[in-house]
Amino acid sequence: MIQKAVIEMNLELKLMESYNDGLSKGIIKGENAANRRTALRMLRANEPVEKIASYTNLTDEEIQDLSSQVK
């Protein structure tokens, strides 16, 4: 009986860890998407790459890649 409860608790813990891991990854992905949108707006406003990098935490290379999308 106790062994079954321990197994169930371990399964529940693993499910919670998986959920939290997925949630964290989703939050990071969402933050990155928001930073990329911000960088695109800043590029359209002709802001310097250094300023964009400072505000968005994107690398200069990521910003240069985004600059090809600016019209």
C-alpha positions in Angstrom: 0.0 0.0 0.0 2.7 2.5 1.0 4.8 1.4 -2.0 1.9 2.1 -4.4 1.5 5.6 -2.8 5.2 6.3 -3.3 5.0 5.2 -7.0 2.0 7.5 -7.5 3.7 10.4 -5.8 6.8 9.9 -8.0 4.6 9.8 -11.1 2.9 13.0 -10.0 6.2 14.7 -9.3 7.5 13.7 -12.8 4.4 15.1 -14.4 4.7 18.4 -12.5 8.4 18.7 -13.5 7.5 18.0 -17.1 4.7 20.6 -16.9 7.0 23.2 -15.4 9.7 22.5 -17.9 7.3 23.0 -20.8 5.9 26.1 -19.2 9.4 27.6 -18.8 10.3 26.8 -22.4 7.1 28.4 -23.6 7.7 31.6 -21.6 11.3 31.8 -23.0 10.0 31.3 -26.5 7.3 34.0 -26.0 9.9 36.4 -24.6 12.2 35.8 -27.6 9.3 36.4 -30.0 8.4 39.7 -28.3 12.1 40.8 -28.3 12.3 40.0 -32.1 9.1 42.1 -32.7 10.5 44.9 -30.7 13.8 44.7 -32.6 11.9 44.9 -35.9 10.0 48.0 -34.8 13.3 49.6 -33.7 15.0 48.7 -37.0 12.1 50.3 -38.9 12.6 53.4 -36.8 16.3 53.3 -37.8 17.6 52.8 -34.2 21.2 51.7 -34.0 22.0 48.0 -33.6 23.8 48.6 -30.3 20.6 50.2 -28.8 18.4 47.4 -30.1 20.7 44.8 -28.6 20.7 46.6 -25.3 16.9 46.8 -25.2 16.1 43.3 -26.5 19.0 41.1 -25.4 19.3 39.9 -29.0 22.8 39.4 -30.5 24.1 41.7 -33.2 23.9 38.7 -35.6 20.2 38.1 -34.7 19.5 41.8 -35.3 21.3 41.7 -38.6 19.2 38.7 -39.7 16.1 40.6 -38.8 17.1 43.6 -40.7 16.5 41.7 -43.9 12.8 41.6 -43.0 12.5 45.4 -42.7 10.7 47.1 -45.5 
